[in-house]
Amino acid sequence: MRSTKITLIGAGLAGCLLAIYLARRRFSVQVFERRPDMRKHALPAGRSINLSLSARGIHALQELELYGKLEAHLLAMPGRMIHGEKGELLYQPYGRDPSAVHYSVGRGILNKVLLNAAESAGAELFFATGCTGLDFENGRLFLRNEQDGTTQAQTFETLIAMDGAGSVVRHAMIEQGHIQGSDEHLAHGYKELTIPAGPNGACRLEKNALHIWPRGGFMLIALPNTDGSFTCTLFLPYAGPLSFETLRDEKSVLNFFETEFPDALPLIPNLSDDFLAHPTGTLGTVRCFPWRVGGKALLLGDAAHAVVPFHGQGMNCAFEDCAVFNQLLDKHQDWESLYLEFEASRKPNAEAIADMALENYIEMRDAVRDSKFHLCKKIEWLLEARHTQRFISRYAMIMFHRTPYLIAQARGEIQSAILEQLSASIDRVEDVDLELADKLIVEKLTPLSEEESLL
Ligand SMILES: Cc1cc2nc3c(=O)[nH]c(=O)nc-3n(C[C@H](O)[C@H](O)[C@H](O)COP(=O)(O)OP(=O)(O)OC[C@H]3O[C@@H](n4cnc5c(N)ncnc54)[C@H](O)[C@@H]3O)c2cc1C
């Protein structure tokens, strides 16, 4: 394996990270990226400017000693700020523990740090070079020079596709009958807007929080940027009475914000211009299997398992993929057995986070408005403090620990049933039947093993 030339498709977040892992192990790595080099060309406006980075992503960056390079660009978010319909604010910390925090990071700066590190490690990067098709049997890929439109064929020994949710490689695998798959499109899309910084770079909202304007069937969120601005994302159905379909001119956009987000409206000066100019992004879940063609090609990151962004886990999960892949390199002598174990260990976890991310949309846009939800959160805190090894909220297992997603999902179901039972006939956390709570927890939840609760 050591002498293999590895071809990577996509120099996005996962593509760069895996290139670093592989090049530092002295593999010969070639990366083909469709877009021009983002270190020299600006990113298009309105496309996921910042992201939430949490435990899994941080772990991979720390393993590669890159986290330190990013720390100055991170903004801590230890809780969410809920904006009510009349502009009232409710701050909800994620937990008692100081480690219950995730970070807002700019996609551009993160990708640039990774591109530089991949190049320094010895990976060869080819920009404006898109993969247009593959012949897996003969190990040939077709590349288009995006500047002059010319196409050339090239051979590959083994190829790892990290070309994102719309993966050309995944589609080629499906079309050629190597794998089965589906793209489940959400009936909601998204639009990015900006709250600029105030005078002298002051933040116009609380800087250290993830802001949410939950409105039942839709929501607005905002993540802070280091320059004092916030990137807002409106998640809204495409069609229906309140939808992107009905917001097609300045008047309807302003009316909508005036009614639904009155406190956000004055903070977004270019609202209607930006709204009408920025693209409406699509959201969806990619499910496919297998993720490979023998030992010849593998899908990783969004190309294998794109998820909706409501748990802020797409990138974090893709980074965890890379860290797991790196561990498996110590164990396997051939690509086929490595790809097989990778897919066997990651697919069930990818399915679990895909489902939990969909569920979290309902929590963010709707449940957070409910007093029962807040009561359950308070009970959850109480139980976490009483049973530190057994009761860790599902949100915390996903975001602040590296508990495998599948285990977080299974334990989350048990915990949710316990919370349901304990909160059924009370309105105040002081009235929780603690004796019953202790009994249920000891009966139904084993202590998380070290491996399961990795911090
Ligand atoms: C609105 C929104 C908000 C999000 N927020 C978060 C968040 O807060 N936290 C989080 O963890 N995740 C978040 N995500 C998900 C995250 O963006 C993705 O999971 C992550 O980018 C996946 O990385 P990737 O490298 O697999 O794919 P990408 O980052 O999409 O990279 C794919 C790369 O492949 C290139 N490419 C595509 N096709 C070809 C081709 N044919 N040939 C060559 N190159 C090609 C692309 O140009 C790109 O550079 C969010 C997503 C969206 C849409």
Ligand as a Chemical Component Dictionary entry (heavy atoms), coordinates in Angstrom:
data_LIG
# 
_chem_comp.id                   LIG 
_chem_comp.type                 NON-POLYMER 
_chem_comp.pdbx_formal_charge   0 
_chem_comp.three_letter_code    LIG 
# 
loop_
_chem_comp_atom.comp_id 
_chem_comp_atom.atom_id 
_chem_comp_atom.alt_atom_id 
_chem_comp_atom.type_symbol 
_chem_comp_atom.charge 
_chem_comp_atom.model_Cartn_x 
_chem_comp_atom.model_Cartn_y 
_chem_comp_atom.model_Cartn_z 
_chem_comp_atom.pdbx_ordinal 
LIG C1  C1  C 0 -26.378 25.787 5.089   1  
LIG C2  C2  C 0 -25.419 24.751 5.592   2  
LIG C3  C3  C 0 -24.908 24.871 6.860   3  
LIG C4  C4  C 0 -24.036 23.914 7.344   4  
LIG N1  N1  N 0 -23.577 24.039 8.620   5  
LIG C5  C5  C 0 -22.752 23.100 9.130   6  
LIG C6  C6  C 0 -22.238 23.218 10.440  7  
LIG O1  O1  O 0 -22.551 24.180 11.143  8  
LIG N2  N2  N 0 -21.415 22.254 10.907  9  
LIG C7  C7  C 0 -21.074 21.168 10.165  10 
LIG O2  O2  O 0 -20.337 20.304 10.660  11 
LIG N3  N3  N 0 -21.529 21.034 8.903   12 
LIG C8  C8  C 0 -22.352 21.962 8.372   13 
LIG N4  N4  N 0 -22.794 21.856 7.084   14 
LIG C9  C9  C 0 -22.389 20.670 6.306   15 
LIG C10 C10 C 0 -20.987 20.842 5.713   16 
LIG O3  O3  O 0 -20.970 21.983 4.894   17 
LIG C11 C11 C 0 -20.625 19.627 4.909   18 
LIG O4  O4  O 0 -20.944 18.457 5.609   19 
LIG C12 C12 C 0 -19.124 19.605 4.591   20 
LIG O5  O5  O 0 -18.820 20.707 3.793   21 
LIG C13 C13 C 0 -18.755 18.298 3.909   22 
LIG O6  O6  O 0 -17.442 18.343 3.467   23 
LIG P1  P1  P 0 -17.051 17.595 2.119   24 
LIG O7  O7  O 0 -15.601 17.858 1.942   25 
LIG O8  O8  O 0 -17.532 16.197 2.161   26 
LIG O9  O9  O 0 -17.876 18.335 0.988   27 
LIG P2  P2  P 0 -17.711 19.837 0.499   28 
LIG O10 O10 O 0 -17.232 20.700 1.589   29 
LIG O11 O11 O 0 -18.977 20.165 -0.200  30 
LIG O12 O12 O 0 -16.528 19.765 -0.556  31 
LIG C14 C14 C 0 -16.668 19.145 -1.803  32 
LIG C15 C15 C 0 -15.578 19.688 -2.711  33 
LIG O13 O13 O 0 -15.564 18.940 -3.914  34 
LIG C16 C16 C 0 -15.516 19.834 -5.010  35 
LIG N5  N5  N 0 -16.150 19.162 -6.143  36 
LIG C17 C17 C 0 -17.484 18.962 -6.346  37 
LIG N6  N6  N 0 -17.669 18.261 -7.479  38 
LIG C18 C18 C 0 -16.448 18.022 -7.997  39 
LIG C19 C19 C 0 -15.984 17.354 -9.166  40 
LIG N7  N7  N 0 -16.835 16.781 -10.014 41 
LIG N8  N8  N 0 -14.658 17.280 -9.399  42 
LIG C20 C20 C 0 -13.777 17.858 -8.518  43 
LIG N9  N9  N 0 -14.156 18.528 -7.409  44 
LIG C21 C21 C 0 -15.473 18.589 -7.144  45 
LIG C22 C22 C 0 -16.263 21.065 -4.539  46 
LIG O14 O14 O 0 -15.927 22.200 -5.301  47 
LIG C23 C23 C 0 -15.818 21.146 -3.101  48 
LIG O15 O15 O 0 -14.618 21.862 -2.960  49 
LIG C24 C24 C 0 -23.652 22.804 6.553   50 
LIG C25 C25 C 0 -24.162 22.695 5.258   51 
LIG C26 C26 C 0 -25.026 23.654 4.784   52 
LIG C27 C27 C 0 -25.560 23.513 3.386   53 
# 
loop_
_chem_comp_bond.comp_id 
_chem_comp_bond.atom_id_1 
_chem_comp_bond.atom_id_2 
_chem_comp_bond.value_order 
_chem_comp_bond.pdbx_ordinal 
LIG C1  C2  SING 1  
LIG C2  C3  SING 2  
LIG C2  C26 DOUB 3  
LIG C3  C4  DOUB 4  
LIG C4  N1  SING 5  
LIG C4  C24 SING 6  
LIG N1  C5  DOUB 7  
LIG C5  C6  SING 8  
LIG C5  C8  SING 9  
LIG C6  O1  DOUB 10 
LIG C6  N2  SING 11 
LIG N2  C7  SING 12 
LIG C7  O2  DOUB 13 
LIG C7  N3  SING 14 
LIG N3  C8  DOUB 15 
LIG C8  N4  SING 16 
LIG N4  C9  SING 17 
LIG N4  C24 SING 18 
LIG C9  C10 SING 19 
LIG C10 O3  SING 20 
LIG C10 C11 SING 21 
LIG C11 O4  SING 22 
LIG C11 C12 SING 23 
LIG C12 O5  SING 24 
LIG C12 C13 SING 25 
LIG C13 O6  SING 26 
LIG O6  P1  SING 27 
LIG P1  O7  DOUB 28 
LIG P1  O8  SING 29 
LIG P1  O9  SING 30 
LIG O9  P2  SING 31 
LIG P2  O10 DOUB 32 
LIG P2  O11 SING 33 
LIG P2  O12 SING 34 
LIG O12 C14 SING 35 
LIG C14 C15 SING 36 
LIG C15 O13 SING 37 
LIG C15 C23 SING 38 
LIG O13 C16 SING 39 
LIG C16 N5  SING 40 
LIG C16 C22 SING 41 
LIG N5  C17 SING 42 
LIG N5  C21 SING 43 
LIG C17 N6  DOUB 44 
LIG N6  C18 SING 45 
LIG C18 C19 SING 46 
LIG C18 C21 DOUB 47 
LIG C19 N7  SING 48 
LIG C19 N8  DOUB 49 
LIG N8  C20 SING 50 
LIG C20 N9  DOUB 51 
LIG N9  C21 SING 52 
LIG C22 O14 SING 53 
LIG C22 C23 SING 54 
LIG C23 O15 SING 55 
LIG C24 C25 DOUB 56 
LIG C25 C26 SING 57 
LIG C26 C27 SING 58 
# 
